[in-house]
Amino acid sequence: MLVVFFISLAVLGAGLLVPGLDDLLLLGVPCVIASLLILLTRLSSSGSSLIFKKRWIILDGSNIMHWKGNGADIATVQDAIQKLSEQGYTPGVVFDANVGYKLRNRYQGEAELAKLLDLPVARVMVVSKGTPADQVILAAARDHNAQVVTNDRFRDWSHQHPEVKDEGHLVRGGYRAGRLWLDLPPAKQQ
């Protein structure tokens, strides 16, 4: 796509600079705009950016929603997402299969939870029944070079995911005097 963009720029440049080729502007301008839009769309959907690289962070949604101690509460996950987003992170959330039953006494999938959390559906996952969410959370964190927000220590998974022992990989949190706190270390270089 980058090649198409540069060819479009060349056509536009020829139309601007070469006498008698003014008609190339009719072709060059729309081609430059279209190729630039396609290029930017592809870069943003692949997670790349010309300006900055996303700082992913994975939230253990089923763990976080119990941080207030009064049963499952989606507001705790919303609070964590807001705080992390304000600090420049791009949060993704993974839930156990039973999350909907804990919240609303019925199944809830990614689309419903994404709407509640005001996140794109692609950044919310409900694991399949019988699938351990821990494994999915740790794999997503590894794939995105991300930290994990949870109070779980993942001791059962430390052999497969030794990074859980690294300082700052697991971000603890909770509520003190009704306010969310997160034990976020300085940002990791990605």
C-alpha positions in Angstrom: 0.0 0.0 0.0 2.9 2.3 0.6 4.0 1.9 -3.0 0.5 3.0 -4.2 0.8 6.0 -1.9 4.2 7.1 -3.4 3.0 6.5 -7.0 0.0 8.7 -6.2 2.3 11.4 -4.9 4.4 11.2 -8.0 1.4 11.6 -10.2 0.3 14.5 -8.1 3.8 16.1 -8.2 3.9 15.7 -12.0 0.5 17.4 -12.3 1.7 20.3 -10.2 5.2 20.7 -11.6 5.1 19.7 -15.3 3.5 22.3 -17.6 0.6 20.8 -19.7 0.0 17.9 -17.3 -2.6 19.7 -15.1 -5.1 17.0 -15.8 -3.1 14.6 -13.7 -4.3 16.6 -10.7 -7.8 15.2 -11.3 -6.3 11.7 -10.8 -3.5 12.5 -8.4 -5.4 14.3 -5.6 -8.1 11.6 -5.1 -5.5 8.8 -5.3 -3.3 10.4 -2.7 -6.2 10.9 -0.3 -7.6 7.4 -0.9 -4.2 5.6 -0.5 -3.4 7.7 2.6 -6.7 6.7 4.2 -6.3 3.1 3.4 -2.7 3.1 4.7 -3.7 4.8 8.0 -6.6 2.3 8.4 -4.4 -0.7 7.9 -1.8 0.7 10.3 -4.4 1.4 13.0 -6.1 -2.0 12.6 -2.8 -3.8 12.9 -1.9 -2.1 16.1 0.9 -0.1 14.6 1.1 3.6 14.5 3.4 6.2 12.9 3.1 8.3 16.0 3.2 5.9 19.0 3.0 2.2 19.8 0.1 1.1 22.0 0.9 0.2 25.6 -1.3 -2.8 26.0 -2.5 -4.0 29.4 -4.6 -7.0 30.0 -7.3 -7.0 32.7 -8.4 -10.1 34.6 -12.0 -9.0 34.5 -13.4 -11.7 36.7 -10.8 -11.0 39.4 -11.2 -7.2 39.2 -15.0 -7.2 39.5 -14.6 -8.6 43.0 -12.2 -6.0 44.3 -14.9 -4.1 46.3 -15.7 -7.3 48.2 -19.5 -7.1 47.8 -19.9 -9.7 45.0 -19.4 -9.2 41.3 -19.5 -5.5 40.2 -18.8 -4.5 36.6 -18.2 -0.9 37.9 -14.8 -2.0 39.3 -13.7 -3.1 35.8 -15.0 0.2 34.4 -13.0 2.2 37.0 -9.8 0.2 36.1 -10.3 0.8 32.4 -10.9 4.5 32.9 -7.8 4.9 35.1 -5.5 2.9 32.8 -6.8 4.7 29.7 -6.1 8.0 31.3 -2.5 6.8 31.9 -2.0 6.0 28.2 -2.7 2.2 28.3 -4.8 0.3 25.8 -6.8 -2.1 28.0 -8.1 -5.5 26.9 -10.3 -7.5 29.3 -10.7 -11.3 29.6 -13.5 -12.8 31.6 -14.4 -16.3 32.8 -17.3 -18.0 31.0 -19.6 -17.4 33.9 -19.3 -13.6 34.1 -22.8 -13.0 32.9 -24.3 -15.3 35.4 -22.4 -13.5 38.2 -23.5 -10.1 37.0 -27.0 -10.6 35.5 -27.9 -14.3 36.2 -27.7 -15.1 32.5 -25.0 -15.5 29.8 -23.3 -12.4 28.5 -21.0 -12.4 25.6 -18.3 -10.1 24.4 -20.7 -7.7 22.6 -22.8 -7.0 25.7 -19.8 -6.7 28.0 -17.9 -4.4 25.5 -21.0 -2.1 25.5 -21.0 -2.0 29.3 -17.3 -1.3 29.4 -17.4 1.2 26.5 -14.7 -0.8 24.7 -14.5 -2.2 21.1 -15.7 -5.8 21.0 -12.2 -6.9 19.8 -10.8 -5.9 23.2 -13.2 -8.0 25.3 -13.1 -11.7 25.6 -15.3 -14.2 27.4 -13.5 -17.6 27.5 -15.5 -20.7 26.5 -17.0 -22.8 29.2 -14.4 -25.2 30.5 -11.5 -23.1 29.4 -9.3 -21.6 32.1 -9.3 -17.8 31.7 -5.8 -17.7 33.4 -4.2 -19.3 30.4 -5.9 -17.0 28.0 -5.0 -13.9 30.0 -1.3 -14.9 30.2 -1.1 -15.8 26.5 -2.7 -12.4 25.5 -0.2 -10.6 27.8 2.7 -12.4 26.2 1.4 -11.8 22.7 1.0 -8.1 23.3 4.1 -7.7 25.6 1.6 -6.4 28.2 1.3 -6.3 31.9 -1.7 -8.0 33.6 -4.0 -6.3 36.1 -5.1 -8.8 38.7 -4.6 -9.9 42.3 -4.1 -13.4 41.2 -0.5 -14.6 41.4 -0.9 -17.3 38.7 1.3 -19.7 40.6 -0.2 -22.7 38.8 1.0 -21.2 35.5 4.4 -19.9 36.5 6.2 -22.9 34.8 4.6 -22.1 31.4 4.7 -18.3 32.0 7.8 -17.5 34.0 7.2 -13.8 33.3 4.5 -13.8 36.1 7.5 -13.8 38.5 9.0 -10.6 36.9 8.5 -7.5 39.0 5.8 -5.3 37.5 4.3 -7.9 35.2 1.4 -8.5 37.5 -0.3 -5.2 38.6 -2.2 -5.5 41.8 -5.0 -3.2 42.7 -8.1 -2.7 44.9 -10.1 0.0 46.7 -9.0 2.1 49.7 -11.5 4.4 51.2 -13.7 3.9 48.1 -11.0 4.9 45.7 -9.3 2.6 43.1 -5.6 2.1 43.5 -3.3 0.3 41.0 0.3 -0.7 41.8 1.6 0.4 38.4 5.3 0.4 38.0 7.0 2.8 35.5 5.9 2.0 32.0 7.8 -0.9 30.3 9.6 -0.1 27.0 8.0 -1.9 24.1 
